[in-house]
Amino acid sequence: EKGFRAPLAQAMMSTAYVSEMMTRLLGAGFVKGGAMSMAFIKPVYAGDRLTVHGVVKDKRQEDGATRVVVEVW
């Protein structure tokens, strides 16, 4: 009665979708040394359909690598 409307999907599930998008964008370099910082602002329920979108906000050389900042929604 006082809980969520359905079971929650773990945050790792949502993270996997974003990671897949980043791998498609950046390739093996992301797999080998990429990092993500994410904030989860709404619950994802079991059975929800997720679609990941992103736009490159910044791209620059840094310490022999390329730093890419992507805004995801």
C-alpha positions as CSV (number, residue, x, y, z in Angstrom):
1,E,0.0,0.0,0.0
2,K,2.8,2.5,0.8
3,G,5.5,1.1,-1.5
4,F,6.2,1.6,-5.1
5,R,3.6,0.7,-7.8
6,A,5.7,-2.2,-9.1
7,P,9.1,-3.8,-8.5
8,L,12.1,-1.5,-9.2
9,A,14.7,-2.2,-11.8
10,Q,18.2,-1.9,-10.3
11,A,20.2,1.2,-11.4
12,M,22.8,-1.2,-13.0
13,M,20.2,-1.9,-15.7
14,S,19.8,1.7,-16.6
15,T,23.6,2.2,-16.5
16,A,24.0,-0.7,-18.9
17,Y,21.9,1.1,-21.5
18,V,23.9,4.3,-21.2
19,S,27.2,2.3,-21.4
20,E,26.0,0.6,-24.6
21,M,25.2,4.0,-26.1
22,M,28.7,5.3,-25.1
23,T,30.4,2.3,-26.6
24,R,28.6,2.8,-29.9
25,L,29.6,6.4,-29.9
26,L,33.3,6.0,-28.8
27,G,34.1,2.4,-29.5
28,A,36.8,0.3,-27.8
29,G,38.4,3.4,-26.1
30,F,35.4,3.7,-23.9
31,V,35.4,0.0,-23.0
32,K,39.1,0.2,-22.1
33,G,39.2,3.4,-20.1
34,G,35.9,5.2,-20.1
35,A,34.1,6.4,-17.0
36,M,30.6,7.6,-16.3
37,S,29.1,9.8,-13.6
38,M,25.3,9.4,-13.3
39,A,22.5,10.6,-11.1
40,F,19.2,8.8,-11.0
41,I,16.3,11.1,-10.6
42,K,13.3,8.9,-11.0
43,P,12.6,5.2,-10.3
44,V,12.6,2.7,-13.2
45,Y,10.0,0.0,-12.7
46,A,10.1,-3.6,-13.9
47,G,8.5,-3.6,-17.4
48,D,9.3,0.0,-18.2
49,R,10.5,0.7,-21.7
50,L,13.7,2.7,-21.7
51,T,15.2,4.7,-24.6
52,V,18.6,6.4,-24.1
53,H,19.4,9.7,-25.9
54,G,22.5,11.8,-25.6
55,V,24.3,14.8,-27.1
56,V,28.0,15.6,-27.0
57,K,28.5,18.7,-25.0
58,D,32.3,18.9,-24.9
59,K,35.2,17.0,-26.5
60,R,38.8,17.8,-25.8
61,Q,42.3,16.2,-25.5
62,E,43.3,15.5,-21.9
63,D,46.4,13.6,-20.7
64,G,46.9,11.8,-24.0
65,A,43.2,10.8,-24.2
66,T,40.0,12.4,-25.4
67,R,37.5,13.5,-22.8
68,V,33.9,13.5,-24.0
69,V,31.1,15.0,-22.0
70,V,27.7,13.7,-23.0
71,E,24.4,14.9,-21.7
72,V,22.0,11.9,-21.5
73,W,18.3,11.8,-21.0
